[in-house]
Amino acid sequence: MRTTITFPLKLSPLSTLFYIESEHIPPSNYFHTLKATDFDISLKTHLISFISQLSCTFDPVLPYLATNYLDRYLANQPILVTTH
């Protein structure tokens, strides 16, 4: 089933991304879920640092969006739990 989203007034493509943001944010327990598994939180820190370094000469919105997509990806992927 396809859902139709109606936008107020006329939004630019970038504004549209921010408008629908609330429909795609990770759940409120996202960080707690990462910590409860064997996911290495420092990996996320390194990835965000890498994103910042790569995007320092681009639009300031880019690191925000990239980090946001990283969080969405991690929130929707099963975390592999290693057994020792």
N, C-alpha and C positions, 0 to 999 in steps of 0.2 A: 504494500500500500504506500502510496506517495503522499507526503504531507506538503501542503503549500504554505509558504511563509509570506505574509503580507508585510510590507515595509511602510513606515510612515513617511510621507513626503517623498522626495527624491534623494536617495543616498548614493554617495560615491561608492565604488567597489570596496575601498578600504573601510569606509564607515559601515558598510554592510557586514563585513567580517566581525567588527566589534559588536554590532547589533545582535548577531546570532550567537555571540560568544557564550552566553549563559546556557545554551542548549548543549554545549560540548565540554564544559569544564569537568575536571575529574571530581569524583565524589568527595565529600568533606572528610572522610576517613582515609583518603589516598596516602598521605604521608605516614600515618600510623600503620597502614597495611604494608608499605614498603619496609618500615622498621621491623615489623613482626616477622618478616621472612628473612631469608639469607641475603637479600639484596644489599649490596654494599653502597650505602648512601654517599660515600666519598666519590663513587663513580659518577653520580648525578652532579656533584660539585665540579668534578673535572670536565664533564660535558658542558656545563654552563660556562665555565671559564673558557673552554675552547670556542664555544659559540660567540662569546664576547670578543675574543681575540680576532676571530674571522670576520666579524661584522663591524669592527670599530670604524671603518671608513665608509660604511653604508648608512642608510636611513636609521635613526635611533629606534624605530619601531621594530626593525628586523630582529634584534636579540630577544625582545619581548615575545614576538610571534614564534620564533624558533624554540624558546624555552617552553612556551605554552604547548606547542606541538609535541615536544619531548614528554611533557607531563601527560598529555592526552594519550600518547603511545604507551607509556609505562603503566598508566591506569587501566588500559584496556588489554594488556598482554598478560598472559599467565606468567607469574614469576617462578622460575625453576628453583626448587629447593634442593640443595645438595645435602647428601647424607654423609656423615663423617665416619 
